[in-house]
Amino acid sequence: MASTPESKVKAKIKALLAKHNIYYAMPIGTMYGNSGVPDFLCCMRGQFIAIEAKAGKGTTTALQDKHLRTIRESGGMAIVINESNLDDLAQILEP
């Protein structure tokens, strides 16, 4: 399987989550699932965190934005992570 820029960002996110022993699931978009669901659904110290991974100047779709907004409105944390803000995620995950 070819390594894409986004898959490299996802690998770094996985490494950070593993380092901090954070539970996560990565839903796979299928015809039976919900389109636009963030790439990572996490639970950290009782807090729900959704992470959408992007590479470079990649932007979220309108449907992804809707999911991220709904998660925030429901009391969860929803963030978009790319190569330039991986440090922000590291700070969020620190105890």
N, C-alpha and C positions, 0 to 999 in steps of 0.2 A: 504494500500500500504506500502510495506517495505521501510524503510529508508536506503538508500545506502550511502557509504562514499561520492560519488559524489553529491548526492542529498543534503547532509549536506553542502557541499561547495556552491552549487547553492543557498541554503537558505541564507547563509551568504552574498553572492553577492547581492541577492535581497534586503536584509536588508540594505546594504550599499547604493545601488542605491536609495532605498526609502528614506533613511535618507537625501540624498543630492538632492532629488526631480529630479532625472535623468530619462528621458523617456527611456524605453527599451521594446523590444519585444523578445520573445523566439520562434524562428521558430521551427516547428515540422517537422522532416524528414519524408517524405512520398514518395510514388512512383511518386507524382506530384511535389514534391519540389526538392531542390538542396541538394544532400548529401554533408556532410562535412562543412556545414555552421556553424559558431560559435554559441554557446549556447545563447548568449545575443547579440542583436544588439541595440546599445544605441546612443542617441544624447545628448551631454552635451555642453552647451554654443556654439552651432553651429558646434561642432566637432563630427565626426562619430567615435564611439568606438565599436569594436567587442571584446567580451570576450569568450574565450573557458575555460570551467571549467573542471578541472581534480582533481582526488583524489590520495593521496599518491604518488607513483612513476609512475602514469599513464602518458602516453605520447601521443602526437598527432599522428594521422595517416598521411600518405602522402597527402591524399586529404584535410584534415584539414589544413595542412601546406600550401598547394597551396592556399586555401582561405585566410588564414592569410597573406600570402605574397602579394597576389593580392590586398587586402585591404590596406596594407601599401604602395604599389606602387601607389595606387589611392589617396593617401594623408590622409587616415584614420589611426586610431590607432588600433592595433590588439595585444591582450595580452592573455597569458595563465595564469590562476589563480588556485592555489591549496591552501591547508591549510597553507603552509609555506610562501606564499607571499601575503596573504590577506591585510597586511599592505601596500604593494605597491599600491594596488588598492585604498585603503583609501586615500593615499597621492595624487594619480592622481585625485581623485574626489574632493579634497579640492578646494574651490574657490581661 
